[in-house]
Amino acid sequence: MANNIDSNLVRVLTELIVSRDSARISLEEQIEKGQALKGLAVGSHGMFESVKNDFKNWRAYNIELIKRIFYTDKWKYRSHQTVVL
């Protein structure tokens, strides 16, 4: 059957490369940084450009972090998604 997947294979495809605690701490830190970015008041075009640049750097870091935490390509972030600030 096409839907009969070996449970050991699924487990291996989703293994962490780093410890669970390390992954949790890294992800929580990035969530906090993202919430701080989201909460910034943008009062000028210069500030908007600065926050936009910070967001791009934060997002790029997150993509790389996920690649380094998980063993599989399954969890790679879809780079075509966009977020409006």
Number of C-alpha atoms within 10 A of each C-alpha: 4 4 5 6 9 8 9 8 9 10 9 11 15 14 14 16 14 13 10 12 9 13 18 13 11 15 16 12 12 17 14 11 14 16 11 10 16 12 9 12 10 13 8 9 9 10 13 15 12 13 18 15 12 14 18 12 11 16 17 13 13 18 15 12 16 19 17 15 20 18 16 16 11 10 14 14 15 8 9 6 6 7 7 4 11
